[in-house]
Amino acid sequence: MVHNGLTYSFTIQQRISIDESVCGPLYVCLKEPSGHMSTNVKKKLFNTKNIVLTCSKSGKLTSSLITYWRVHFLIPIIKSKTLLLVNSLPHQTNPDLYKNLKNFTYRLISPKTTLIIQSLDVYYNRQHKKNLTSNI
């Protein structure tokens, strides 16, 4: 994403139920060149319960960040039949992530179809990304 001539890269993951209600916090991964947030950035962060903020060198979720998301965000909500639509990024498609989960099914979204079928990216996440960069 480009804002005021600067490039920002980040990933947003949000859970939305079949009845279109937002479930739990927004999971945001920022791009940080070192892969870690500096002490200065940590001091200036606005802390809130409805956003979990992390970072990686690319701004994309790594295997360890996906594993963290699985443990802290996905598993706690699986109480009845759950379907997860998974982006085609390699870290999210690893079958081992979803092994041994009961009442759970996942399906892969075909690569390069974001603008066509990934409505969260088009209609929901875009608004979050616009709000994030408007404050920079």
Secondary structure as UniProt FT lines:
FT   STRAND          2..3
FT   TURN            4..5
FT   STRAND          6..7
FT   STRAND          10..16
FT   TURN            18..19
FT   STRAND          22..31
FT   TURN            33..34
FT   HELIX           39..44
FT   TURN            49..50
FT   STRAND          51..56
FT   HELIX           63..69
FT   HELIX           70..74
FT   HELIX           75..77
FT   STRAND          82..86
FT   HELIX           90..93
FT   HELIX           95..98
FT   TURN            99..100
FT   TURN            102..103
FT   STRAND          104..108
FT   TURN            111..112
FT   HELIX           114..117
FT   HELIX           120..125
FT   HELIX           126..134
//
